[in-house]
Every structure is written in structure tokens, then in C-alpha cells.
Amino acid sequence: MNELELLGPRAYGEPTGRAQLKATAEDFQVDEVLDIPLAGEGEHLWLWVEKRELNTEEAARRIARAAGVPLRVVSYAGLKDRQALTRQWFSLHLPGKADPDLASAENPSLRILKSARHKRKLQRGAHSANGFILRLTRLDADRDALEGRLQAIAAGGIPNYFGLQRFGHGGGNVIDARAFAERRELPVQRNLRSRLLSAGRSFLFNRVLAERVADGTWQQACVGDLLAFTDSRSFFAAGEAECSDPRLAQLDLHPTGPLWGTGESSAAGSCQILEQRIAATEPDLCRWLAEAGLAHERRILRLPIGGLTWHYPEPDVLQLEFVLPAGCFATAVVRELVDLLPAGQTENPCAF
């Protein structure tokens, strides 16, 4: 499966050039935003951890081994990229136990920056956002076009596509999800089951969003749409009055797309027709997601880019800084700007 099949069309036209991302870990930095005041006491030890080229699950295993506890007592809010420099929270449930010596977990790929006790464990999805610092190196682009594109996405947001990393190499996760769906089976392994269910849902959402980008309605509320605020999981139906709500223009309120599961969507009008048409193309996948017990949810179609700033530390380097809600992909921002050079490519084959 290619990129267009997995994502969809760009909203702002062809990329302005090419660049490389993640030449080093420092080129892709992520800081978890977690607005939870820690009590300073309790059964749970919270750790603020910096990881370099290390995925979240492996970091959790290392922390569990160092603490001498089962992996199941280590919690984290979300998964972070492996090829990156990331900082995120973990928690360990240690009832009646002193703080363990975690020195054996640390090395150049993992550092514990601070720790504190709290009365509750860290829940999945507890973080509100992620802050990003991205460096696009070996940049070869039309500078005027790039500046215009940056200003456009700062003002108008971008399509809230799930990124390619959700789908595996060549869309392998979607292919595997379809195979399990056709057999009406679920993977026995928990991590694989979660990954394939997520890939299937994300793929269907991207299909709906791609249609809205293609017809120009991804930024607009249509009668029958289900609308949501940027940081809210609740939604409400759009009538004529809601379609003129000024908060749409302010990028506070957005149309949503479906995350398939049990229960019927309450979308109506053209939104309902589109969602039913996409579902009809993947009936096995939709049924599989519902039978797995996932609840029908909604995700905003438009992604506002919080606090977007940029500068050029070197003539061929563009540095971006911005904040995205949890669960949103920084690569979706980059995709609206430039094409990325394949990893390991040493020469840019195109001149702009």
C-alpha cells in the first residue's frame, strides 16, 4: 500500500521541496505535556524520563527490571517514537515499598530526570498534548513557497491524518488487520491485537478524511456533521446555526470523522452518506472492529497547530516548534510542507 492509499491528498497542494527528518535523534524531539500536579506522597512513583532512540515499551521493560517489579506495574500515558529524543512520564506501583535504585536502567539511551510520589498511577491517554521540536535538514525547497505554506497552516490548520507509522511498513498492519477481519479472529498476543485494531480504525478514518480533503469540506461544518472542540472527546450535531459558529473560524471547533466500533453513528446528511459509503467498501473490517468491543468514537478532522514558530539555524535547515493534542502526528505537519528524503539517502536527486 502506498502513501496516498494510507493517508490521502494534501490540503495545500504539492510539497515545496524536499528535506531529511531524523538524521539524528535531536532532529525529532518530543516533550509530553501532562497537567497533573503530583501529591509528593502515595503508592505510585512517577518518573520523568528522557529517551534517545528507544521506544516506550522497551523503556518500561528496563525500568521494571531495574526496580525488580513485574512489567504490568509500570504505566505510561502514550507511546513515543523510537527514532527521536523524547521526554515522557512513567509510573510504578510500589505499595509499601521504598523508592528503588534505578541506576541500572540508565545509560546514554535512557535518563531519569526527576521522580515524585503520587496517589494514583499514570493512566493511558492522561497527557493533554505533546510539544515538538523538529529539524528538517538538507532542505532543498522554494523558500518563498515554504514561507507561504507555513503561514497558511499556522492560520488554517492541517488535515488530522493518522501518520504512516500507524500502519507499518508498506501498510502491513492494515493488510494483517484485513486478514484477521476476514477470518473474524483476533490476535492472541495483546500488543499485536492492539496494534492491528488501531491500524484498522485509523485507516478507515483516513479514508473519510481523504474524501473531505478532496472535496474541500475538511475545514467546514456541514448540516449533519458531528462537531467537537480541539481538546474534547464529546461531540454534538451540527444544524444550520452550528455551521455558522464563529469558533469554527477560530480553529476551536471542528468537524469530526468516525473511529469505528460498536454503536451507530449519529451523523446525518452528506456526512452520514460518506461514512456509510466508506464502511461499505470495508465491511469485514468494520464488523471486526465492532465485534472486538471497541466503542464508536469521533476524531477531529482538522488539526490546529499550537504555537507554531520556525526559523532557519542554517541555510539548509528548517527548525519547527509546535504543540499538538495527544494522539496527533507531527509528520502530518511536515507532509504539508515538503517531501521527506528516504532514510540513508545521501544526495537529493531533485533540484528546486
C-alpha positions in Angstrom: 0.0 0.0 0.0 1.4 3.4 -0.9 1.2 6.7 1.0 -1.8 8.1 -0.9 -3.8 4.9 -0.1 -2.9 5.1 3.6 -3.3 8.8 4.1 -4.9 10.9 1.3 -4.4 14.1 -0.6 -2.5 17.0 0.8 -4.7 20.0 1.7 -2.3 22.8 0.4 -1.1 21.3 -2.8 2.3 19.9 -3.9 5.2 20.0 -1.4 7.5 23.0 -1.7 10.7 20.8 -1.9 12.5 18.1 0.0 14.3 17.6 3.2 15.5 15.0 5.7 14.0 14.3 9.1 15.5 12.3 11.9 19.1 12.3 10.6 19.8 12.4 14.4 17.7 11.8 17.4 17.9 15.6 18.2 16.1 16.3 14.9 12.9 14.9 16.3 12.3 16.0 19.9 9.0 15.3 21.8 8.0 16.5 25.3 4.9 15.1 26.9 2.5 17.8 28.3 0.9 16.4 31.4 -1.0 18.9 33.6 -1.3 16.7 36.7 0.0 18.2 40.0 1.9 15.4 41.9 1.0 14.9 45.5 4.5 14.1 46.7 3.3 11.0 48.5 1.4 7.8 47.7 1.9 4.3 46.4 3.0 5.3 42.9 6.4 6.5 41.9 6.3 8.8 38.9 9.4 9.2 36.7 10.2 11.9 34.1 12.3 10.0 31.6 14.4 11.1 28.7 14.8 8.5 26.0 17.1 8.6 23.0 16.4 6.1 20.1 14.5 3.9 22.5 10.8 3.1 22.2 8.4 3.4 25.2 7.8 -0.3 25.7 11.5 -1.1 25.9 12.0 1.8 28.3 9.2 0.4 30.5 10.8 -3.1 30.5 14.2 -1.6 31.5 12.6 0.3 34.4 10.7 -2.7 35.5 13.9 -4.9 35.5 15.9 -2.2 37.4 13.1 -1.8 40.0 12.6 -5.6 40.4 8.9 -5.4 39.7 6.6 -7.0 37.1 6.2 -5.1 33.8 2.4 -4.8 34.5 3.0 -2.3 37.4 4.8 0.1 35.0 2.4 2.6 33.4 2.8 5.4 30.8 0.4 7.8 29.1 1.4 7.2 25.5 3.8 5.7 23.0 6.6 7.9 21.7 8.7 7.5 18.6 11.8 5.3 18.7 13.9 7.4 16.3 13.7 10.5 18.4 14.8 12.3 21.6 11.7 12.2 23.8 10.7 13.0 27.4 7.7 11.4 29.0 6.3 10.2 32.3 6.2 6.7 33.7 4.7 5.4 36.9 5.4 2.4 39.1 3.0 0.9 41.6 5.1 0.3 44.8 2.7 -0.2 47.7 4.6 -0.3 51.0 7.9 -0.2 49.2 10.7 2.4 49.3 11.9 4.1 46.1 14.0 1.5 44.2 17.5 2.1 42.9 17.0 2.6 39.2 20.6 3.2 38.2 20.9 0.0 36.2 18.1 1.3 33.9 20.1 4.4 32.9 22.7 4.7 30.1 23.0 7.1 27.2 19.7 6.0 25.8 17.7 6.5 29.0 18.0 9.0 31.8 15.6 9.6 34.7 15.4 13.4 35.0 13.2 13.5 38.1 10.9 11.5 40.3 8.0 12.1 42.6 5.4 10.1 44.5 1.7 10.3 43.7 -1.5 8.7 45.0 -2.6 7.3 41.6 -1.0 5.5 38.7 -0.4 7.2 35.3 -3.3 6.3 33.0 -3.0 5.8 29.3 -4.1 8.9 27.4 -3.6 11.1 30.5 -1.4 13.6 28.7 -3.1 16.5 27.1 -0.6 17.3 24.4 2.9 16.8 23.0 5.4 19.6 22.3 7.7 19.1 19.3 11.0 20.5 18.1 11.7 19.2 14.6 14.8 19.9 12.4 14.4 19.4 8.7 17.9 19.1 7.4 19.4 19.1 3.9 16.5 21.3 3.0 16.1 22.0 -0.8 12.9 24.0 -1.3 11.4 27.1 -2.8 11.8 29.4 0.2 9.0 31.8 -0.7 6.6 28.9 -1.3 7.7 27.3 2.0 7.2 30.5 4.0 3.7 30.9 2.5 2.8 27.3 3.3 3.9 27.7 6.9 1.8 30.8 7.3 -1.2 29.0 5.7 -1.0 26.0 8.1 -0.5 28.3 11.1 -3.7 30.1 10.2 -5.8 27.2 8.9 -4.5 24.0 10.5 -4.0 20.7 8.6 -5.9 17.5 8.0 -5.7 15.4 11.1 -4.4 12.2 9.3 -3.0 9.3 11.3 0.6 9.1 10.3 2.2 6.4 8.2 3.9 4.9 11.3 0.5 3.8 12.5 0.2 1.4 9.5 3.6 -0.4 9.5 6.0 -0.8 6.5 4.0 -0.8 3.3 0.7 -0.7 5.2 1.5 -4.2 6.6 -0.6 -3.6 9.7 -3.7 -2.8 7.6 -3.1 -5.9 5.4 -2.8 -8.0 8.5 -5.9 -6.4 10.1 -7.9 -7.2 7.0 -6.8 -10.8 7.1 -7.9 -11.2 10.7 -11.1 -9.4 9.9 -11.9 -11.8 7.1 -11.4 -14.8 9.4 -13.3 -13.0 12.2 -10.4 -13.7 14.5 -8.4 -11.5 16.9 -4.6 -11.9 17.5 -3.9 -13.7 20.8 -0.9 -11.5 21.6 -2.2 -8.4 23.3 0.3 -5.9 21.7 -0.4 -7.3 18.2 -4.1 -7.2 18.8 -4.0 -3.6 19.9 -1.7 -2.5 17.0 -3.9 -4.1 14.3 -7.2 -2.8 15.8 -5.7 0.6 15.9 -4.4 0.4 12.4 -7.8 -0.7 11.1 -9.7 2.1 12.8 -7.1 4.7 11.7 -7.2 3.5 8.1 -10.9 3.9 7.9 -10.8 7.4 9.5 -8.1 8.5 7.0 -10.3 7.3 4.1 -13.2 9.5 5.3 -10.8 12.5 5.9 -9.2 12.0 2.5 -12.7 12.4 0.9 -13.3 15.6 2.9 -9.9 17.0 1.8 -10.6 16.1 -1.8 -14.0 17.9 -1.8 -12.8 20.8 0.3 -15.0 20.3 3.3 -12.4 19.2 5.9 -12.4 22.7 7.4 -16.1 23.2 7.1 -19.1 22.2 9.2 -22.0 20.7 7.1 -25.5 20.1 8.4 -25.5 16.6 9.9 -21.8 16.8 10.9 -20.7 15.9 14.4 -18.6 18.7 15.9 -16.0 18.7 18.6 -13.7 21.1 20.3 -10.0 20.6 19.9 -9.4 19.1 23.4 -12.7 17.4 24.0 -13.8 13.8 23.2 -17.5 14.8 23.4 -19.3 16.0 20.2 -22.7 17.4 19.1 -24.7 17.5 15.9 -24.4 20.5 13.6 -27.6 22.2 12.4 -27.8 25.4 10.4 -26.9 27.6 13.4 -23.9 25.4 14.4 -22.5 25.6 10.8 -22.1 29.4 11.4 -20.5 29.2 14.8 -17.6 31.7 14.9 -15.5 29.2 16.8 -15.1 27.2 13.6 -13.2 30.1 12.0 -11.2 30.5 15.2 -10.0 26.8 15.0 -11.5 26.0 18.3 -14.4 23.9 16.9 -14.1 21.2 14.1 -16.0 18.7 12.1 -15.2 15.1 13.1 -14.8 11.7 11.5 -15.6 8.2 12.8 -13.4 5.8 14.7 -15.3 2.7 14.0 -16.7 0.4 16.8 -19.9 -0.7 18.4 -22.9 1.6 18.2 -24.4 3.6 15.4 -23.0 7.0 14.3 -25.4 9.8 14.8 -24.1 11.7 11.8 -26.7 12.8 9.3 -26.9 14.3 5.8 -23.9 14.2 3.5 -21.6 13.2 6.4 -23.7 10.1 7.1 -23.7 9.2 3.4 -20.0 9.5 3.1 -19.3 7.4 6.2 -21.7 4.7 5.1 -20.1 4.6 1.7 -16.6 4.1 3.2 -17.9 1.4 5.5 -19.5 -0.4 2.5 -16.0 -0.7 1.0 -14.6 -2.4 4.1 -17.5 -4.4 5.6 -15.3 -7.1 7.2 -13.0 -4.5 8.8 -15.9 -2.5 10.2 -17.7 -5.6 11.6 -14.4 -6.9 13.1 -13.8 -3.6 14.9 -17.3 -3.7 16.4 -17.1 -7.3 17.4 -13.8 -6.6 19.1 -15.7 -4.4 21.6 -14.3 -1.0 20.5 -16.8 1.8 21.1 -17.7 4.1 18.2 -15.8 7.4 18.8 -15.0 10.6 16.9 -11.8 12.4 16.0 -11.5 15.9 14.7 -10.8 16.2 11.0 -8.9 19.5 11.3 -5.8 19.8 13.4 -4.8 23.3 14.7 -1.1 23.7 15.1 -0.5 25.2 18.6 2.2 27.9 18.9 3.8 27.2 15.6 7.2 29.0 15.1 10.0 28.4 12.7 13.5 29.7 11.8 16.5 28.6 9.8 19.5 28.0 12.0 21.5 27.1 8.8 20.6 27.9 5.2 19.6 24.2 4.6 17.9 23.6 8.0 14.4 24.5 9.0 13.5 24.2 12.7 9.9 23.9 13.7 8.4 24.2 17.1 4.7 23.5 17.9 2.3 21.7 20.2 -0.3 19.1 19.1 -3.1 17.4 21.1 -2.3 13.9 22.3 -2.8 11.3 19.6 -1.9 13.6 16.7 1.1 13.2 14.4 3.9 15.7 13.8 4.6 14.0 10.5 1.2 15.2 9.2 2.6 18.8 9.6 5.8 18.0 7.7 3.8 16.3 4.9 2.1 19.6 4.1 5.5 21.3 3.7 8.0 19.0 2.0 8.6 15.5 0.8 11.0 13.6 3.0 14.1 12.0 1.6 14.4 8.3 2.3 16.4 7.3 5.3 20.1 6.9 4.4 19.9 8.8 1.1 23.0 10.9 0.7 22.1 13.1 -2.2 19.0 14.9 -3.1 18.0 13.8 -6.6 15.7 16.8 -7.2 16.6 20.4 -7.6 14.1 23.2 -6.9 
